[in-house]
Amino acid sequence: MSHLKFDMSSKITTLWLAGFFGFSNALPKYLLGHGTDSMLNYFLLGGVGGTLMVLAVMWIILAILGKWYLHITASNWALLLIGCFGILRAALL
């Protein structure tokens, strides 16, 4: 039986964390009683737009530092932290 392990340097992990990031954006809207259209927009905006923004910012910062090859790992950690803060924000509503 294989175990699910998240490799923070994997692009597949980036896809999972993009969904988590989108979910963390949509959850507060659900808790506040917004419609499903609003939740879907926030999920897609956070999941796609937010992830692309995080990837671009991390690539630029790490390129300046000469460590551009670490941009997937750094982006995955940033997405995880931002997503966790989004869930925490939703829990405090």
MDAnalysis code that builds the backbone (N, CA, C; Angstrom):
import MDAnalysis as mda
import numpy as np

u = mda.Universe.empty(279, n_residues=93, atom_resindex=np.repeat(np.arange(93), 3), trajectory=True)
u.add_TopologyAttr("name", ["N", "CA", "C"] * 93)
u.add_TopologyAttr("resid", np.arange(1, 94))
u.add_TopologyAttr("resname", ["MET", "SER", "HIS", "LEU", "LYS", "PHE", "ASP", "MET", "SER", "SER", "LYS", "ILE", "THR", "THR", "LEU", "TRP", "LEU", "ALA", "GLY", "PHE", "PHE", "GLY", "PHE", "SER", "ASN", "ALA", "LEU", "PRO", "LYS", "TYR", "LEU", "LEU", "GLY", "HIS", "GLY", "THR", "ASP", "SER", "MET", "LEU", "ASN", "TYR", "PHE", "LEU", "LEU", "GLY", "GLY", "VAL", "GLY", "GLY", "THR", "LEU", "MET", "VAL", "LEU", "ALA", "VAL", "MET", "TRP", "ILE", "ILE", "LEU", "ALA", "ILE", "LEU", "GLY", "LYS", "TRP", "TYR", "LEU", "HIS", "ILE", "THR", "ALA", "SER", "ASN", "TRP", "ALA", "LEU", "LEU", "LEU", "ILE", "GLY", "CYS", "PHE", "GLY", "ILE", "LEU", "ARG", "ALA", "ALA", "LEU", "LEU"])
u.atoms.positions = np.array([
    [0.843, -1.165, 0.000],
    [0.000, 0.000, 0.000],
    [0.893, 1.234, 0.000],
    [0.674, 2.107, -0.954],
    [1.504, 3.309, -1.025],
    [0.906, 4.424, -0.171],
    [1.786, 5.237, 0.331],
    [1.371, 6.360, 1.149],
    [1.484, 7.638, 0.336],
    [0.587, 8.552, 0.592],
    [0.611, 9.836, -0.084],
    [1.630, 10.730, 0.610],
    [2.666, 11.120, -0.127],
    [3.677, 12.010, 0.427],
    [3.722, 13.261, -0.446],
    [3.736, 14.388, 0.201],
    [3.840, 15.636, -0.536],
    [5.298, 16.025, -0.665],
    [5.759, 16.110, -1.890],
    [7.100, 16.571, -2.192],
    [6.995, 18.055, -2.510],
    [7.533, 18.897, -1.647],
    [7.355, 20.334, -1.811],
    [8.101, 20.891, -3.019],
    [8.884, 20.077, -3.712],
    [9.548, 20.532, -4.933],
    [8.826, 20.027, -6.181],
    [7.636, 19.467, -6.009],
    [6.888, 18.865, -7.114],
    [5.833, 19.823, -7.669],
    [5.679, 19.808, -8.974],
    [4.642, 20.629, -9.604],
    [3.250, 20.063, -9.336],
    [3.147, 18.770, -9.090],
    [1.866, 18.166, -8.717],
    [1.415, 18.713, -7.362],
    [2.347, 18.875, -6.450],
    [2.026, 19.470, -5.152],
    [1.529, 20.899, -5.345],
    [2.105, 21.605, -6.321],
    [1.646, 22.963, -6.611],
    [0.180, 22.952, -7.015],
    [-0.232, 21.975, -7.812],
    [-1.643, 21.885, -8.216],
    [-2.545, 21.622, -7.018],
    [-2.130, 20.718, -6.122],
    [-2.917, 20.447, -4.916],
    [-3.020, 21.690, -4.038],
    [-1.907, 22.378, -3.878],
    [-1.909, 23.566, -3.035],
    [-2.659, 24.725, -3.678],
    [-2.716, 24.765, -5.015],
    [-3.539, 25.774, -5.687],
    [-5.008, 25.561, -5.335],
    [-5.446, 24.310, -5.311],
    [-6.819, 24.011, -4.902],
    [-7.064, 24.366, -3.448],
    [-6.096, 24.075, -2.593],
    [-6.204, 24.429, -1.170],
    [-6.267, 25.941, -0.998],
    [-5.453, 26.663, -1.761],
    [-5.435, 28.122, -1.726],
    [-6.783, 28.680, -2.183],
    [-7.329, 28.121, -3.261],
    [-8.648, 28.551, -3.734],
    [-9.737, 28.243, -2.723],
    [-9.656, 27.069, -2.095],
    [-10.622, 26.694, -1.062],
    [-10.558, 27.660, 0.118],
    [-9.342, 28.058, 0.494],
    [-9.205, 28.974, 1.630],
    [-9.756, 30.352, 1.295],
    [-9.831, 30.702, 0.022],
    [-10.461, 31.963, -0.379],
    [-11.980, 31.843, -0.428],
    [-12.480, 30.676, -0.798],
    [-13.930, 30.485, -0.941],
    [-14.618, 30.201, 0.390],
    [-13.921, 29.594, 1.330],
    [-14.537, 29.211, 2.603],
    [-15.144, 30.388, 3.373],
    [-14.453, 31.526, 3.504],
    [-15.078, 32.648, 4.214],
    [-16.351, 33.135, 3.534],
    [-16.384, 33.076, 2.215],
    [-17.595, 33.499, 1.496],
    [-18.750, 32.561, 1.811],
    [-18.467, 31.274, 1.914],
    [-19.494, 30.297, 2.278],
    [-20.009, 30.564, 3.692],
    [-19.078, 30.826, 4.606],
    [-19.473, 31.062, 5.993],
    [-20.244, 32.363, 6.169],
    [-20.014, 33.322, 5.288],
    [-20.741, 34.589, 5.351],
    [-22.071, 34.535, 4.601],
    [-22.369, 33.413, 3.964],
    [-23.657, 33.229, 3.304],
    [-23.739, 33.755, 1.888],
    [-22.604, 33.968, 1.229],
    [-22.620, 34.403, -0.165],
    [-23.084, 33.250, -1.048],
    [-23.536, 33.574, -2.237],
    [-24.016, 32.552, -3.160],
    [-22.893, 31.705, -3.725],
    [-23.289, 30.636, -4.400],
    [-22.291, 29.722, -4.961],
    [-21.496, 30.370, -6.092],
    [-22.100, 31.325, -6.800],
    [-21.352, 32.016, -7.855],
    [-20.182, 32.782, -7.260],
    [-20.416, 33.454, -6.164],
    [-19.353, 34.202, -5.497],
    [-18.268, 33.257, -4.996],
    [-18.674, 32.136, -4.412],
    [-17.697, 31.171, -3.904],
    [-16.872, 30.585, -5.041],
    [-17.530, 30.274, -6.151],
    [-16.812, 29.713, -7.298],
    [-15.813, 30.721, -7.855],
    [-16.226, 31.985, -7.933],
    [-15.307, 33.020, -8.411],
    [-14.094, 33.152, -7.504],
    [-14.313, 33.156, -6.204],
    [-13.192, 33.260, -5.274],
    [-12.315, 32.018, -5.313],
    [-12.920, 30.851, -5.491],
    [-12.138, 29.624, -5.601],
    [-11.242, 29.670, -6.830],
    [-11.820, 30.044, -7.973],
    [-11.038, 30.093, -9.208],
    [-10.026, 31.225, -9.181],
    [-10.427, 32.385, -8.658],
    [-9.508, 33.519, -8.591],
    [-8.334, 33.204, -7.684],
    [-8.620, 32.624, -6.520],
    [-7.536, 32.263, -5.603],
    [-6.719, 31.104, -6.120],
    [-7.405, 30.092, -6.634],
    [-6.713, 28.901, -7.084],
    [-5.833, 29.114, -8.291],
    [-6.315, 29.885, -9.251],
    [-5.550, 30.094, -10.478],
    [-4.758, 31.400, -10.409],
    [-5.475, 32.496, -10.236],
    [-4.816, 33.809, -10.231],
    [-3.819, 33.972, -9.101],
    [-4.231, 33.587, -7.903],
    [-3.345, 33.714, -6.750],
    [-2.109, 32.850, -6.867],
    [-2.288, 31.636, -7.375],
    [-1.148, 30.736, -7.541],
    [-0.173, 31.273, -8.576],
    [-0.682, 31.766, -9.680],
    [0.202, 32.339, -10.699],
    [0.962, 33.546, -10.158],
    [0.279, 34.348, -9.336],
    [0.930, 35.515, -8.749],
    [2.039, 35.080, -7.774],
    [1.740, 34.101, -6.943],
    [2.751, 33.605, -5.993],
    [3.948, 33.025, -6.750],
    [3.693, 32.238, -7.795],
    [4.787, 31.660, -8.585],
    [5.651, 32.752, -9.206],
    [5.010, 33.782, -9.760],
    [5.762, 34.865, -10.407],
    [6.597, 35.645, -9.391],
    [6.001, 35.994, -8.261],
    [6.726, 36.759, -7.244],
    [7.896, 35.951, -6.699],
    [7.673, 34.677, -6.406],
    [8.750, 33.845, -5.885],
    [9.862, 33.671, -6.910],
    [9.502, 33.510, -8.179],
    [10.519, 33.353, -9.206],
    [11.375, 34.606, -9.307],
    [10.736, 35.782, -9.260],
    [11.468, 37.051, -9.360],
    [12.399, 37.225, -8.159],
    [11.867, 37.002, -6.953],
    [12.688, 37.170, -5.744],
    [13.864, 36.205, -5.757],
    [13.606, 34.958, -6.086],
    [14.683, 33.972, -6.078],
    [15.656, 34.164, -7.238],
    [15.183, 34.722, -8.357],
    [16.090, 35.028, -9.468],
    [17.049, 36.141, -9.058],
    [16.544, 37.129, -8.334],
    [17.403, 38.204, -7.846],
    [18.451, 37.646, -6.892],
    [18.040, 36.692, -6.064],
    [18.966, 36.090, -5.103],
    [19.864, 35.011, -5.718],
    [19.620, 34.681, -6.987],
    [20.418, 33.656, -7.660],
    [20.021, 32.233, -7.303],
    [18.846, 32.053, -6.747],
    [18.367, 30.726, -6.339],
    [17.065, 30.375, -7.078],
    [16.941, 30.769, -8.331],
    [15.696, 30.593, -9.076],
    [15.246, 29.140, -9.155],
    [16.183, 28.196, -9.061],
    [15.840, 26.779, -9.155],
    [15.001, 26.307, -7.970],
    [14.916, 27.107, -6.913],
    [14.100, 26.760, -5.749],
    [12.696, 27.345, -5.808],
    [12.303, 27.946, -6.957],
    [11.032, 28.677, -6.975],
    [9.809, 27.783, -6.773],
    [9.815, 26.544, -7.210],
    [8.663, 25.662, -6.985],
    [8.537, 25.335, -5.501],
    [9.636, 24.984, -4.863],
    [9.601, 24.660, -3.432],
    [9.159, 25.863, -2.615],
    [9.741, 27.026, -2.875],
    [9.379, 28.235, -2.132],
    [7.927, 28.618, -2.387],
    [7.472, 28.484, -3.621],
    [6.083, 28.815, -3.959],
    [5.115, 27.869, -3.259],
    [5.458, 26.592, -3.204],
    [4.590, 25.629, -2.524],
    [4.470, 25.946, -1.043],
    [5.578, 26.294, -0.408],
    [5.518, 26.661, 1.012],
    [4.704, 27.932, 1.203],
    [4.856, 28.896, 0.297],
    [4.077, 30.138, 0.399],
    [2.589, 29.856, 0.227],
    [2.233, 29.015, -0.735],
    [0.820, 28.666, -0.937],
    [0.245, 27.957, 0.278],
    [1.033, 27.077, 0.867],
    [0.581, 26.366, 2.057],
    [0.335, 27.338, 3.212],
    [1.271, 28.242, 3.446],
    [1.122, 29.201, 4.536],
    [-0.035, 30.159, 4.298],
    [-0.172, 30.664, 3.077],
    [-1.264, 31.581, 2.763],
    [-2.600, 30.854, 2.900],
    [-2.672, 29.619, 2.437],
    [-3.893, 28.836, 2.574],
    [-4.258, 28.586, 4.019],
    [-3.254, 28.276, 4.838],
    [-3.525, 28.057, 6.274],
    [-4.013, 29.330, 6.946],
    [-3.433, 30.473, 6.587],
    [-3.917, 31.737, 7.146],
    [-5.343, 32.031, 6.681],
    [-5.682, 31.636, 5.454],
    [-7.048, 31.811, 4.966],
    [-8.038, 30.962, 5.741],
    [-7.669, 29.727, 6.041],
    [-8.529, 28.851, 6.841],
    [-8.665, 29.407, 8.258],
    [-7.572, 29.886, 8.823],
    [-7.615, 30.489, 10.160],
    [-8.513, 31.722, 10.171],
    [-8.415, 32.537, 9.127],
    [-9.276, 33.725, 9.010],
    [-10.747, 33.319, 8.960],
    [-11.035, 32.249, 8.224],
    [-12.415, 31.773, 8.136],
    [-12.900, 31.254, 9.480],
    [-12.000, 30.619, 10.216],
    [-12.382, 30.074, 11.522],
    [-12.677, 31.182, 12.534],
    [-12.081, 32.338, 12.336],
    [-12.284, 33.449, 13.265],
    [-13.486, 34.316, 12.904],
    [-14.195, 34.002, 11.830],
    [-15.378, 34.791, 11.443],
    [-16.502, 34.616, 12.442],
])
